[in-house]
């Protein structure tokens, strides 16, 4: 059985297929992540429309017997041109795309659809400094959708409230959780040391609305601290070394 259908989709990646054709990976709310073939040479108008991080209305033809999907049309609603004009934004978008593909959007298509589109829209209109913080929110929310956010409110051992903690806060790599200064035994473990500003930021991203969380400023040193910590966590939780993170030196 074959059929024509249409849906809203985000282009995650495009790669060559045969001489003139391309295989395009899309994310949609209904179908999750799927491949579709784009036929046509360099002069094809569709080829310019179907580019990474473009969002729009997609028309496809599904051939059930051949297990193939062909792109018949794509109407771009958002081009996100700013992403291509800035190296850091391009890197953020390709990280987003790689993460979504490698985790198959955690099987949570609707939630990842909202998160990924919100992230790309956000970095399009933000300054580079704001993008660096948006990147941190994006990873922490992604970890939340994976169901792997650890408790940021109390010490894993003694239950002390970390928000009011005057001492240092550690993330134990071995125990995968936050520990207060009194309970932490540095000689036994590999760890990240985080400021209370970093902990409060993570809590805010979990608890507040995206709009409220966006208004929380971060010192540059905390941004760096969280970048190191969250990129470590996302590599750990996805179980794969994300290529975009390996390529990040020189951009960050
Ligand atoms: Zn403790």
Boltz pocket constraint, residues with backbone or C-beta under 6 A from the ligand:
constraints:
  - pocket:
      binder: B
      contacts: [[A, 155], [A, 156], [A, 157], [A, 158], [A, 159], [A, 160], [A, 179], [A, 180], [A, 181], [A, 182], [A, 183], [A, 184]]
      max_distance: 6.0
